[in-house]
C-alpha cells in the first residue's frame, strides 16, 4: 500500500465503486466504499481516509455538496476538515456541461477538485496524487 494511504469512495453506483476500487488498488491504495452520505459519514470516522472521492448526486441533487460542506466546516468533523475531497460526477456526460453550482455563492464550501465521469484512470490517479501527500 502507498504508505497505507486510504481513499474513501462515496457513490451510489456499485459499478462505479467497483471500477474505481480496481484502479485505486492497482495503484496500491487502500480503498473503502460507501453507498450513500450517511454510510459515508460513518466510514469517515471509522476508517479515517486520507482522501475522499464523492459523488455529487445520490439520493438528492445536493447530497455531495451538502456532505462536502459538512466535512469541511463542521465541528463534528473537525479532525477531517482538511481531508481532500474530489467530486466525481456524471452531470457533464448526461447534460453536456458541468454542474453549475457556485459553492461560494450558496454559502457552502466546495471540493478540492472535480473529475467528470466516466473517469479516466490516469486522470484520476494524477488528481489524487496532487492531494494525497499534502
Secondary structure by P-SEA (a helix, b strand, c coil): cccbbbbbbbcccaaaaaaaaaaaaaabbbbbbbccaaaaaaaaaaccccccccccccccccaaaaaaaaaacccccccccccbbbbbbcccccccccccccccccccccccccccccccaaaaaaaaaacccc
